[in-house]
């Protein structure tokens, strides 16, 4: 009997992992989707810094202002009213490390943005609401395609 349960458990675990892999996009894919969305909407005088992907950006975010201990996934600078620092997470990486990174990116003149796949935006909002003082956090949670609305 226990062999049968082990086989059923293995099949169920495989099914769950397969479903998760199809609903949670890879981190770098989400970074690239976000870059493509904002690069098409950004002002020509703005600068886009990105990490993890090979695209024609203005540079690596290590040379941008926000973050002392962590490196953002994207930084958008040169906007009249607002600069944006982006941390990308997937559904399985919405945790304390994501919150530490967002805390590190708190700089005057920057809106901190947590970008997640569209399927887990509600989970991202819940994480921010649970673990930050949301009224003063200045953190926006959105999917890649919604990021240009922040510009």
C-alpha positions in Angstrom: 0.0 0.0 0.0 2.8 2.5 0.8 4.4 1.9 -2.6 1.1 2.9 -4.3 0.9 6.1 -2.2 4.5 7.0 -3.0 3.8 6.6 -6.7 0.6 8.7 -6.5 2.5 11.3 -4.4 5.3 11.5 -6.9 2.8 11.9 -9.8 1.0 14.6 -7.9 4.2 16.5 -7.0 5.3 16.3 -10.7 1.9 17.7 -11.8 2.2 20.6 -9.3 5.7 21.5 -10.3 4.7 21.4 -14.0 1.8 23.7 -13.3 4.0 26.1 -11.3 6.6 26.2 -14.1 4.0 27.2 -16.6 2.4 29.9 -14.4 5.6 31.4 -12.8 7.8 32.9 -15.5 11.5 32.9 -15.1 13.0 36.0 -13.4 15.0 37.1 -16.4 12.0 36.7 -18.7 10.1 39.1 -16.4 13.0 41.5 -16.4 13.1 41.5 -20.2 9.3 41.9 -20.5 9.6 44.9 -18.1 12.5 46.4 -20.1 10.7 46.1 -23.4 7.5 47.7 -21.9 9.3 50.7 -20.4 11.8 51.2 -23.2 9.0 51.7 -25.7 7.3 54.3 -23.4 10.3 56.1 -22.0 11.2 59.7 -22.9 14.3 59.9 -25.2 16.2 61.9 -22.5 15.7 59.2 -19.9 18.1 56.5 -19.0 17.3 52.8 -18.4 19.8 50.6 -16.5 19.2 46.9 -16.4 20.7 43.8 -15.0 20.4 40.0 -15.8 19.5 40.5 -19.5 21.5 41.4 -22.7 19.7 44.4 -24.2 20.7 47.8 -25.5 20.4 49.7 -22.2 22.2 52.7 -20.8 24.2 50.6 -18.5 24.1 48.3 -15.5 22.1 49.4 -12.4 25.3 49.1 -10.3 26.1 52.6 -11.7 22.7 54.0 -10.9 21.9 55.7 -7.5 19.6 53.5 -5.5 20.8 50.6 -3.5 23.8 50.2 -1.3 23.8 46.5 -0.5 21.7 45.2 -3.4 21.5 45.8 -7.1 18.1 46.6 -8.6 16.9 44.8 -11.7 16.0 48.0 -13.5 16.5 51.7 -12.8 14.7 54.4 -14.9 16.1 57.9 -14.5 15.7 61.3 -16.1 12.0 61.7 -15.6 10.7 65.2 -14.8 8.8 64.2 -11.6 9.9 60.7 -10.8 12.6 58.1 -11.1 11.8 54.4 -10.7 13.8 51.6 -9.2 12.5 48.1 -10.1 12.9 44.8 -8.3 11.6 41.8 -10.2 10.4 38.7 -8.4 8.5 35.6 -9.4 5.8 33.9 -7.4 8.3 31.7 -5.6 10.6 34.5 -4.6 8.2 36.8 -2.9 9.8 36.7 0.5 11.9 38.6 3.1 14.8 38.9 0.7 12.6 40.8 -1.8 11.5 43.1 1.1 15.2 43.7 2.1 16.0 44.7 -1.4 13.1 47.1 -1.7 14.1 48.6 1.7 17.6 49.1 0.4 16.3 51.0 -2.7 14.6 53.6 -0.6 16.1 56.8 -2.0 14.5 60.3 -2.3 13.2 60.9 -5.8 12.6 57.2 -6.6 9.5 55.2 -6.6 10.2 51.6 -5.6 8.4 49.1 -7.8 7.9 45.4 -7.3 7.3 43.9 -10.7 5.9 40.3 -10.7 4.2 38.1 -13.3 0.6 39.2 -13.8 -0.6 36.0 -12.2 0.9 36.9 -8.8 0.3 40.6 -8.6 -2.2 40.0 -5.8 0.4 38.0 -3.9 2.9 40.9 -4.3 0.4 43.4 -3.0 -0.3 41.1 0.0 3.4 40.8 0.8 3.8 44.6 0.8 0.6 45.2 2.8 1.6 42.6 5.4 5.2 43.6 6.0 5.4 47.3 5.4 3.7 50.5 6.5 1.8 50.7 3.2 0.8 54.3 3.7 4.4 55.4 3.7 6.1 52.6 1.9 6.1 54.3 -1.5 6.2 50.8 -3.2 4.1 50.1 -6.3 3.3 46.5 -7.2 2.5 45.7 -10.9 3.0 43.3 -13.8 5.6 44.1 -16.6 3.0 45.5 -19.0 1.7 48.0 -16.4 5.1 49.4 -15.6 5.0 52.1 -18.3 2.0 53.7 -16.6 4.5 54.8 -13.8 6.5 56.9 -16.2 
